[in-house]
């Protein structure tokens, strides 16, 4: 059976964990980007983590997410950009534009 001191100690630790959980720092997207870019510029990731007061694992997770998002964005932009350069239209966009009669500039005036 637990003594009163042990149960009080466990209860106090539980309250401390709850308070820390409730007051955990929330970082905005801009702050995360600033921190990750500081590491990408060549500053030591450990130094960045310590300076910002974050765990190294959190820094590495943000860095990984940042780089993956960049890869996806560049891959998406590259495909769309290359189609435009060749003069090809997006298959979904052409149907709606032609169904509505196209632009006024494309219509021929009766002569």
Protein Blocks (a to p, Z undefined) as FASTA:
>chain_A
ZZfklmmmmmmmmmmmmmmmmmpccddfklmmmmmmmmmnopafklmmmmnopafklmmm
mmmmmmmmmmmmmmmmmmmmmmmmnopacfklmmmmmmnopafklpccdZZ
